[in-house]
Amino acid sequence: MTGYHERWVGLAMIVRMLMVALVAAALALAGCPEETPVADGTDEAAPPVEEAPEIKEVESPAAAPEFTVRLVSGGEAKLADYEGKVLVLDFWATWCAGCVQELPDYQALYESWDREKVAYIGMSLDGDASTVAAFLKGRPELTLPMAIAPPEVVDAYVPRRTLPSSRVVDPSGVLRYEFTGPGAEKVGAAVEALLAANGDG
């Protein structure tokens, strides 16, 4: 019995040692991910790379529809006023939550653009300049040029009347990009692409 007991104790110790080794190995693997990106020359993890949004020109670029709109600040604006500039037309409304949500993004873009090369008009579908003026009064941080888009202009640019929608016209007056839904980031990329193509990038 004594010999049998000693063999049993020895076997139990071996099993216990194997279990400890397995637990230690599992803990080690859990604490070490397979791959952690590291910035060059440092021990800090590299920040994720932000890819530029994919943009695509309209299939058949053509002259942008002519328009004349009333500016909320007073006066009028027409397409010919922006010849030689990239023109961003942002179709929106005060009652469109998605539109309002991205206005700060357009504001940031607007402040970053060279006004001699890029212009922006917020084309409101509210129908009443006083409604937009009241909206802007409560948001003094927004200094974007706004206009009231009459039905014929909306029909020409956004026939399905899906909001928000944006259009980008090149310096020669050709409609190059159309975006439906929140698209400030794509608009920014489109503007940069047109400026680069024009030698201004």
Contacts in CASP RR format, 6 or more apart in sequence:
PFRMAT RR
TARGET T0000
AUTHOR 0000-0000-0000
METHOD contacts of the structure
MODEL  1
MTGYHERWVGLAMIVRMLMVALVAAALALAGCPEETPVADGTDEAAPPVE
EAPEIKEVESPAAAPEFTVRLVSGGEAKLADYEGKVLVLDFWATWCAGCV
QELPDYQALYESWDREKVAYIGMSLDGDASTVAAFLKGRPELTLPMAIAP
PEVVDAYVPRRTLPSSRVVDPSGVLRYEFTGPGAEKVGAAVEALLAANGD
G
36 45 0 8 1.000
37 45 0 8 1.000
37 46 0 8 1.000
38 44 0 8 1.000
38 45 0 8 1.000
38 46 0 8 1.000
39 45 0 8 1.000
39 46 0 8 1.000
39 47 0 8 1.000
52 189 0 8 1.000
53 185 0 8 1.000
53 186 0 8 1.000
53 189 0 8 1.000
55 177 0 8 1.000
55 186 0 8 1.000
55 189 0 8 1.000
55 190 0 8 1.000
55 193 0 8 1.000
56 177 0 8 1.000
57 176 0 8 1.000
57 177 0 8 1.000
58 175 0 8 1.000
58 176 0 8 1.000
58 177 0 8 1.000
58 178 0 8 1.000
61 174 0 8 1.000
61 175 0 8 1.000
61 176 0 8 1.000
62 174 0 8 1.000
62 175 0 8 1.000
63 173 0 8 1.000
63 174 0 8 1.000
63 175 0 8 1.000
64 79 0 8 1.000
64 87 0 8 1.000
64 167 0 8 1.000
64 169 0 8 1.000
64 173 0 8 1.000
64 174 0 8 1.000
64 175 0 8 1.000
65 79 0 8 1.000
65 153 0 8 1.000
65 156 0 8 1.000
65 157 0 8 1.000
65 175 0 8 1.000
66 78 0 8 1.000
66 79 0 8 1.000
66 80 0 8 1.000
67 78 0 8 1.000
67 79 0 8 1.000
67 149 0 8 1.000
67 153 0 8 1.000
67 156 0 8 1.000
67 157 0 8 1.000
68 76 0 8 1.000
68 77 0 8 1.000
68 78 0 8 1.000
69 76 0 8 1.000
69 77 0 8 1.000
69 78 0 8 1.000
69 121 0 8 1.000
69 123 0 8 1.000
69 147 0 8 1.000
69 148 0 8 1.000
69 149 0 8 1.000
69 150 0 8 1.000
69 153 0 8 1.000
70 76 0 8 1.000
70 129 0 8 1.000
70 147 0 8 1.000
70 148 0 8 1.000
71 77 0 8 1.000
71 145 0 8 1.000
71 146 0 8 1.000
71 147 0 8 1.000
72 124 0 8 1.000
72 129 0 8 1.000
72 132 0 8 1.000
72 133 0 8 1.000
72 136 0 8 1.000
72 146 0 8 1.000
72 147 0 8 1.000
72 148 0 8 1.000
73 145 0 8 1.000
73 146 0 8 1.000
74 129 0 8 1.000
77 121 0 8 1.000
77 145 0 8 1.000
77 147 0 8 1.000
79 87 0 8 1.000
79 169 0 8 1.000
79 173 0 8 1.000
82 119 0 8 1.000
82 169 0 8 1.000
82 173 0 8 1.000
83 171 0 8 1.000
83 172 0 8 1.000
83 173 0 8 1.000
84 171 0 8 1.000
84 172 0 8 1.000
84 173 0 8 1.000
85 116 0 8 1.000
85 117 0 8 1.000
85 118 0 8 1.000
85 119 0 8 1.000
85 171 0 8 1.000
86 117 0 8 1.000
86 118 0 8 1.000
86 119 0 8 1.000
86 168 0 8 1.000
86 169 0 8 1.000
86 170 0 8 1.000
86 171 0 8 1.000
86 191 0 8 1.000
86 194 0 8 1.000
86 195 0 8 1.000
86 198 0 8 1.000
87 118 0 8 1.000
87 119 0 8 1.000
87 120 0 8 1.000
87 121 0 8 1.000
87 168 0 8 1.000
87 169 0 8 1.000
87 173 0 8 1.000
88 106 0 8 1.000
88 118 0 8 1.000
88 119 0 8 1.000
88 120 0 8 1.000
88 121 0 8 1.000
88 166 0 8 1.000
88 167 0 8 1.000
88 168 0 8 1.000
88 169 0 8 1.000
88 187 0 8 1.000
88 191 0 8 1.000
89 121 0 8 1.000
89 122 0 8 1.000
89 123 0 8 1.000
89 157 0 8 1.000
89 166 0 8 1.000
89 167 0 8 1.000
89 168 0 8 1.000
89 169 0 8 1.000
90 99 0 8 1.000
90 106 0 8 1.000
90 120 0 8 1.000
90 121 0 8 1.000
90 122 0 8 1.000
90 123 0 8 1.000
90 144 0 8 1.000
90 164 0 8 1.000
90 166 0 8 1.000
90 187 0 8 1.000
91 122 0 8 1.000
91 123 0 8 1.000
91 125 0 8 1.000
91 149 0 8 1.000
91 154 0 8 1.000
91 157 0 8 1.000
91 158 0 8 1.000
91 163 0 8 1.000
91 164 0 8 1.000
91 165 0 8 1.000
91 166 0 8 1.000
91 167 0 8 1.000
92 99 0 8 1.000
92 100 0 8 1.000
92 103 0 8 1.000
92 122 0 8 1.000
92 123 0 8 1.000
92 124 0 8 1.000
92 125 0 8 1.000
92 163 0 8 1.000
92 164 0 8 1.000
93 99 0 8 1.000
93 124 0 8 1.000
93 125 0 8 1.000
93 126 0 8 1.000
93 163 0 8 1.000
94 100 0 8 1.000
94 124 0 8 1.000
94 126 0 8 1.000
94 131 0 8 1.000
94 132 0 8 1.000
94 135 0 8 1.000
95 126 0 8 1.000
96 163 0 8 1.000
96 164 0 8 1.000
98 163 0 8 1.000
98 164 0 8 1.000
98 181 0 8 1.000
98 182 0 8 1.000
99 163 0 8 1.000
99 164 0 8 1.000
101 182 0 8 1.000
102 164 0 8 1.000
102 182 0 8 1.000
102 183 0 8 1.000
102 184 0 8 1.000
103 139 0 8 1.000
103 142 0 8 1.000
103 144 0 8 1.000
104 141 0 8 1.000
104 142 0 8 1.000
105 184 0 8 1.000
105 185 0 8 1.000
106 120 0 8 1.000
106 144 0 8 1.000
106 184 0 8 1.000
106 187 0 8 1.000
107 141 0 8 1.000
107 142 0 8 1.000
107 143 0 8 1.000
107 144 0 8 1.000
109 120 0 8 1.000
109 184 0 8 1.000
109 187 0 8 1.000
109 188 0 8 1.000
109 191 0 8 1.000
110 120 0 8 1.000
110 143 0 8 1.000
110 144 0 8 1.000
113 120 0 8 1.000
113 191 0 8 1.000
114 200 0 8 1.000
117 195 0 8 1.000
117 200 0 8 1.000
118 191 0 8 1.000
118 195 0 8 1.000
119 145 0 8 1.000
120 144 0 8 1.000
120 145 0 8 1.000
121 145 0 8 1.000
121 146 0 8 1.000
121 147 0 8 1.000
122 144 0 8 1.000
122 145 0 8 1.000
122 146 0 8 1.000
122 147 0 8 1.000
123 147 0 8 1.000
123 149 0 8 1.000
123 153 0 8 1.000
123 154 0 8 1.000
123 157 0 8 1.000
124 131 0 8 1.000
124 132 0 8 1.000
124 146 0 8 1.000
124 147 0 8 1.000
124 148 0 8 1.000
124 149 0 8 1.000
125 149 0 8 1.000
125 154 0 8 1.000
125 161 0 8 1.000
125 163 0 8 1.000
126 132 0 8 1.000
126 148 0 8 1.000
127 148 0 8 1.000
127 149 0 8 1.000
128 148 0 8 1.000
129 148 0 8 1.000
132 146 0 8 1.000
132 148 0 8 1.000
136 142 0 8 1.000
136 146 0 8 1.000
149 157 0 8 1.000
154 161 0 8 1.000
157 165 0 8 1.000
157 167 0 8 1.000
158 165 0 8 1.000
158 167 0 8 1.000
162 180 0 8 1.000
162 181 0 8 1.000
163 181 0 8 1.000
164 181 0 8 1.000
164 182 0 8 1.000
164 183 0 8 1.000
165 178 0 8 1.000
165 179 0 8 1.000
165 180 0 8 1.000
165 181 0 8 1.000
166 177 0 8 1.000
166 178 0 8 1.000
166 179 0 8 1.000
166 183 0 8 1.000
166 184 0 8 1.000
166 186 0 8 1.000
166 187 0 8 1.000
167 175 0 8 1.000
167 177 0 8 1.000
167 178 0 8 1.000
167 179 0 8 1.000
168 175 0 8 1.000
168 176 0 8 1.000
168 177 0 8 1.000
168 178 0 8 1.000
168 179 0 8 1.000
168 187 0 8 1.000
168 190 0 8 1.000
168 191 0 8 1.000
168 194 0 8 1.000
169 175 0 8 1.000
169 176 0 8 1.000
170 176 0 8 1.000
170 194 0 8 1.000
170 197 0 8 1.000
170 198 0 8 1.000
171 194 0 8 1.000
171 198 0 8 1.000
176 190 0 8 1.000
176 194 0 8 1.000
177 186 0 8 1.000
177 187 0 8 1.000
177 190 0 8 1.000
179 186 0 8 1.000
179 187 0 8 1.000
179 190 0 8 1.000
192 201 0 8 1.000
195 201 0 8 1.000
END
